[in-house]
């Protein structure tokens, strides 16, 4: 009987050691990122891709639905262990249900990061396949993707978006996982929604053109805190590498006519705001800061009808000046001089006197010459929720 008890204890000890060894072996096969991410195994990832759900104060809502249209997706799997882009998946006309796209991809790495790009050319990141993070950071989105087919305006239904995550959770079966990715627009919406005049000299002004100036032509997909979700203004505060700055009207070889609205035929109306989509810009030098410019015919005693061309320049998010000519609604991003992605910048302008000449505007004269800084601004900076919608093709 004593021999049987000793044998039983011995066998139980061996069984326990075997169990410990088995658990240890299982733990060693997972190198982080999610439970049981086993090496050498092709794994399945089900992505839930949704628009951000932040809600800001009310803002102009022209084309608000189409601004969230998803036409095509690129899913990039990055291997953080081997420091390379492992795989790229592409989807055209993805199905959107209740603000969510469900997309399945496969991967091998045990330390993945997932990047999702929307509404950018399908070959945008092909050169980064198998390459390191630096190569991926060098991939850019071009603002040309927002241009209408006729090249005369911007479209609201093809705005580049981006999102990422490194958080995976175990799925319903072994080697299957799920992850959530939140998309944010890479661009900001700049809205000129009101132009009024308040002349003390009896002058007048008629708007003929509104255009953007010093707009970044490209933006990196990689931002410093692209995955940040905490707080209301926590996303897309990184900035693109400085690229060619493009204008909507000035005499410039990089002129982009779709950054320009003409009111020569149809007069300006405060009931029809001017909309522009621009990439982030955190330049602090006036000549490189993104500006909205109003051009028109100015008439006074020295400039009788039909008047002379004058320009009124406003840096989109410039800090208030000492004379209090810029008023901001309460917002942590207001008046910083920077344009952030996934933001709305609404601008109301009051013109109080003579504006600048074309040569001054082209030369980026700062400060604006005395007697020509006759514009007062009210600016509202707001969040820009994304409730994604499906691209409908007929």
C-alpha positions in Angstrom: 0.0 0.0 0.0 2.8 2.4 0.9 4.5 1.7 -2.5 1.2 2.4 -4.3 0.9 5.8 -2.4 4.5 6.7 -3.3 3.9 5.8 -6.9 0.7 7.8 -7.0 2.4 10.9 -5.5 5.3 10.4 -8.0 3.0 10.3 -11.0 1.0 13.3 -9.8 4.3 15.2 -9.5 5.3 14.3 -13.1 1.8 15.3 -14.3 2.1 18.7 -12.6 5.5 19.3 -14.1 4.2 18.4 -17.5 1.3 20.8 -17.1 3.7 23.6 -16.0 6.0 22.9 -19.0 3.0 23.0 -21.3 1.8 26.4 -19.9 5.3 27.8 -20.2 5.6 26.7 -23.8 2.2 28.3 -24.6 3.3 31.6 -22.9 6.6 31.7 -24.8 4.7 31.5 -28.1 3.0 34.8 -27.4 5.3 37.8 -27.7 2.8 40.5 -26.7 0.0 42.5 -28.4 -2.9 40.2 -27.6 -3.5 36.8 -25.9 -2.0 33.8 -27.7 -0.5 35.5 -30.7 1.5 32.5 -31.8 4.6 32.6 -33.9 4.6 30.9 -37.3 0.8 30.9 -37.6 -1.3 32.8 -40.0 -3.9 34.6 -38.0 -7.3 36.2 -38.9 -8.1 39.7 -37.8 -11.6 41.1 -38.0 -11.5 44.9 -38.1 -14.4 47.1 -37.0 -13.7 50.4 -38.8 -15.9 53.4 -37.6 -16.0 57.1 -37.8 -15.1 59.1 -34.7 -18.1 59.9 -32.5 -17.0 63.2 -31.0 -19.8 65.8 -31.0 -18.8 69.5 -31.2 -20.9 72.7 -31.2 -23.2 73.2 -34.1 -21.5 74.3 -37.4 -22.4 74.8 -41.0 -23.6 71.6 -42.4 -23.4 71.9 -46.1 -22.5 68.5 -47.6 -22.0 67.1 -44.1 -23.2 63.6 -45.1 -21.1 63.3 -48.2 -18.0 64.5 -46.3 -18.0 61.1 -44.5 -18.2 59.0 -47.7 -15.8 56.0 -47.9 -14.9 55.1 -51.5 -12.0 52.8 -50.9 -9.9 51.4 -48.0 -6.3 50.4 -47.6 -5.4 48.2 -44.5 -1.7 48.1 -43.6 -0.3 45.5 -41.2 2.9 46.6 -39.6 5.3 44.1 -37.9 6.8 45.9 -34.9 9.1 43.0 -34.1 10.7 42.8 -37.6 10.2 46.6 -38.2 8.6 46.2 -41.6 5.2 46.5 -43.4 4.0 42.9 -43.5 0.9 43.2 -45.6 -1.4 45.6 -47.5 -5.1 44.8 -48.2 -7.2 46.9 -50.5 -11.0 47.3 -50.7 -13.1 49.3 -53.1 -16.6 50.4 -52.3 -16.7 48.8 -48.8 -20.1 48.2 -47.2 -20.9 50.5 -44.4 -23.5 49.5 -41.8 -24.4 51.8 -38.9 -21.2 53.8 -39.2 -19.1 50.7 -39.3 -17.1 48.7 -41.9 -16.3 45.1 -41.0 -13.2 43.9 -42.8 -11.2 40.7 -42.4 -7.5 40.5 -43.1 -4.8 38.0 -42.3 -1.4 38.5 -40.6 1.6 36.5 -39.3 3.4 38.9 -36.8 3.0 38.6 -33.1 3.4 42.3 -32.6 1.1 44.0 -35.1 0.0 47.6 -35.6 -2.9 48.3 -38.0 -3.3 51.4 -40.1 -6.4 52.1 -42.1 -6.4 54.7 -44.9 -9.5 55.8 -46.8 -10.0 57.8 -50.0 -6.4 57.8 -51.1 -5.0 56.3 -54.3 -4.9 52.5 -54.0 -1.1 52.5 -54.7 -0.3 55.1 -52.1 1.7 52.8 -49.8 2.8 50.0 -52.2 6.4 51.2 -52.1 6.4 50.6 -48.3 5.6 46.9 -48.5 8.4 44.9 -46.8 10.1 48.2 -45.8 10.6 49.9 -42.4 8.6 52.5 -40.6 10.6 55.3 -42.1 9.5 54.2 -45.6 5.9 54.1 -44.5 6.2 57.6 -43.0 7.5 58.8 -46.3 4.2 57.8 -48.0 2.0 60.8 -48.6 -1.6 61.7 -49.4 -1.9 64.4 -52.0 -4.6 67.1 -51.7 -5.3 66.5 -55.4 -7.6 63.7 -54.3 -10.2 66.4 -53.2 -10.3 68.0 -56.7 -13.4 67.7 -58.8 -13.1 66.1 -62.2 -13.2 69.4 -64.0 -10.4 70.8 -61.8 -12.5 73.8 -60.9 -13.6 73.0 -57.3 -13.2 70.5 -54.5 -15.5 67.6 -53.8 -16.8 66.8 -50.4 -17.2 63.0 -50.9 -13.5 62.0 -51.3 -11.7 63.4 -48.2 -8.7 61.4 -47.1 -9.0 59.7 -43.7 -6.7 57.7 -41.5 -6.8 55.6 -38.3 -4.7 53.0 -36.4 -4.6 50.7 -33.5 -2.2 48.2 -31.8 -4.8 46.7 -29.5 -6.2 43.3 -30.5 -8.6 41.1 -28.5 -9.1 37.4 -28.8 -11.8 36.3 -31.3 -14.3 33.5 -31.2 -11.8 30.8 -32.3 -8.2 30.1 -31.9 -5.9 32.3 -33.9 -8.7 34.8 -34.6 -8.7 38.3 -33.3 -10.7 41.5 -33.4 -9.7 45.2 -33.4 -11.4 48.6 -33.5 -10.1 51.4 -35.7 -11.5 54.9 -35.6 -11.2 57.0 -38.7 -10.4 60.7 -38.7 -10.2 63.1 -41.6 -6.7 64.2 -42.5 -8.0 67.5 -43.7 -9.7 70.5 -42.0 -12.7 72.2 -43.3 -12.3 76.0 -43.7 -15.6 77.8 -44.1 -16.1 81.5 -44.9 -19.7 81.9 -43.9 -20.2 85.7 -43.6 -18.8 88.8 -45.2 -20.1 92.2 -44.1 -18.9 95.8 -44.5 -18.7 98.7 -42.0 -17.2 101.7 -43.8 -16.9 105.0 -42.0 -15.9 106.8 -45.2 -19.0 105.8 -47.2 -17.0 103.3 -49.3 -18.3 100.0 -50.7 -16.9 96.5 -51.6 -18.1 93.8 -53.9 -16.7 90.3 -53.6 -15.3 88.8 -56.8 -13.2 85.9 -55.5 -12.4 83.9 -52.4 -9.4 81.6 -52.4 -6.9 79.7 -50.2 -3.2 80.5 -50.0 -0.2 78.6 -48.5 -2.0 75.3 -48.4 0.1 72.1 -47.8 -0.1 70.0 -51.0 0.7 66.8 -49.2 0.4 65.2 -45.8 2.0 62.1 -44.2 -0.2 59.3 -43.1 1.8 59.1 -39.9 1.0 61.6 -37.1 2.4 61.8 -33.7 -0.7 60.8 -31.8 -2.9 59.3 -34.6 -4.4 56.7 -32.3 -5.1 58.9 -29.3 -8.8 58.8 -28.3 -8.8 60.4 -24.9 -10.4 63.8 -24.7 -12.2 65.8 -27.4 -9.3 67.3 -29.2 -6.7 64.6 -28.9 -6.4 63.3 -32.5 -4.3 64.3 -35.5 -2.2 66.9 -33.7 0.9 65.8 -35.6 1.7 67.7 -38.8 2.9 66.7 -42.2 6.4 67.3 -43.5 6.5 70.7 -45.1 5.7 70.2 -48.8 5.0 72.6 -51.7 2.6 75.3 -50.6 -0.1 75.8 -53.1 -2.5 78.7 -53.8 -5.9 79.2 -55.3 -5.4 82.3 -57.4 -2.1 84.1 -57.0 0.4 84.1 -59.9 2.2 80.9 -58.9 3.3 77.8 -61.0 1.6 75.6 -58.3 -1.8 77.3 -58.7 -4.7 75.0 -57.9 -7.9 76.4 -59.4 -10.0 74.2 -57.1 -8.9 76.2 -54.1 -10.7 79.2 -55.6 -14.3 80.3 -55.8 -15.3 83.0 -58.3 -18.3 85.3 -57.8 -18.0 87.3 -61.0 -21.1 85.6 -62.4 -23.1 84.6 -59.3 -22.7 87.2 -56.5 -21.5 86.3 -53.1 -24.2 85.4 -50.7 -23.9 84.9 -46.9 -26.5 82.1 -47.3 -24.0 80.1 -49.4 -20.7 79.7 -47.5 -17.4 79.1 -49.2 -16.0 75.6 -48.3 -12.4 74.5 -48.6 -10.5 71.4 -47.5 -6.9 71.8 -46.4 -4.2 69.7 -44.8 -2.8 70.6 -41.3 -0.2 73.4 -41.1 1.7 74.5 -38.0 4.0 77.0 -39.6 4.5 80.1 -37.5 6.0 82.3 -40.3 3.3 84.4 -41.9 4.5 83.6 -45.5 3.9 79.9 -44.8 0.7 80.0 -42.8 -2.5 78.9 -44.5 -4.6 81.9 -45.3 -8.0 82.7 -46.8 -8.1 85.6 -49.1 -11.1 87.8 -50.2 -10.7 89.7 -53.4 -13.1 92.3 -54.8 -13.8 95.8 -56.1 -13.3 98.6 -53.6 -14.9 102.0 -54.1 -14.4 105.2 -52.2 -13.9 108.9 -52.9 -10.4 108.2 -54.3 -11.5 105.1 -56.2 -14.7 105.7 -58.0 -16.8 103.1 -59.8 -16.0 100.5 -61.0 -13.5 100.5 -58.2 -10.0 98.9 -57.8 -9.0 95.4 -56.9 -8.3 95.0 -53.2 -7.5 92.0 -51.1 -8.3 91.1 -47.5 -6.1 88.4 -45.9 -6.9 86.2 -42.9 -4.6 83.6 -41.4 -7.1 80.8 -40.7 -6.2 80.3 -37.1 -4.0 83.3 -36.3 -3.8 84.5 -32.7 -5.9 87.6 -31.9 -3.9 90.8 -32.4 -3.4 93.7 -30.0 -6.2 95.7 -31.5 -8.7 92.9 -30.9 -9.5 92.4 -34.6 -9.9 88.7 -34.2 -12.5 87.1 -31.9 -12.5 83.4 -31.1 -15.3 81.4 -29.5 -14.1 79.4 -26.5 -12.0 76.5 -27.7 -8.6 75.0 -26.8 -7.4 74.9 -30.4 -8.4 78.5 -31.2 -5.8 81.2 -31.9 -2.8 78.9 -31.9 -1.8 79.7 -35.5 -2.0 76.1 -36.4 -4.5 74.2 -38.5 -5.3 70.7 -37.3 -6.8 67.8 -39.1 -10.4 66.8 -38.5 -11.4 70.3 -37.4 -13.8 72.9 -38.7 -12.7 76.6 -38.9 -15.6 78.9 -39.5 -14.8 82.5 -40.3 -17.0 85.6 -40.4 -15.4 88.7 -41.8 -16.2 92.4 -41.4 -14.4 94.7 -43.8 -13.9 98.3 -42.5 -11.8 100.0 -45.1 -9.3 99.7 -47.9 -7.6 96.4 -48.4 -4.2 95.3 -49.8 -2.8 95.4 -53.3 -2.1 92.2 -55.3 1.7 92.7 -55.0 1.5 92.9 -51.2 -0.5 89.7 -51.0 1.8 87.9 -53.4 4.9 89.0 -51.4 3.3 87.9 -48.1 4.0 91.3 -46.6 3.7 91.0 -42.8 2.7 93.0 -40.9 0.0 94.1 -43.3 0.8 97.7 -44.4 -0.7 100.5 -42.2 -4.1 101.5 -43.4 -4.7 98.2 -45.2 -5.4 95.9 -42.3 -9.1 96.8 -42.3 -10.6 93.4 -41.6 -12.1 92.1 -38.4 -12.7 88.4 -37.9 -14.8 86.1 -35.8 -13.6 82.5 -35.8 -15.2 79.3 -34.5 -13.1 76.2 -34.2 -15.1 73.0 -33.8 -14.7 69.3 -33.7 -15.7 67.4 -36.9 -17.5 64.2 -36.2 -17.3 61.4 -38.8 -20.3 59.2 -39.2 -19.0 57.2 -42.2 -21.3 56.4 -45.1 -21.1 54.1 -48.1 -20.1 55.3 -51.5 -23.1 54.8 -53.8 -22.4 54.2 -57.5 -25.0 54.1 -60.2 
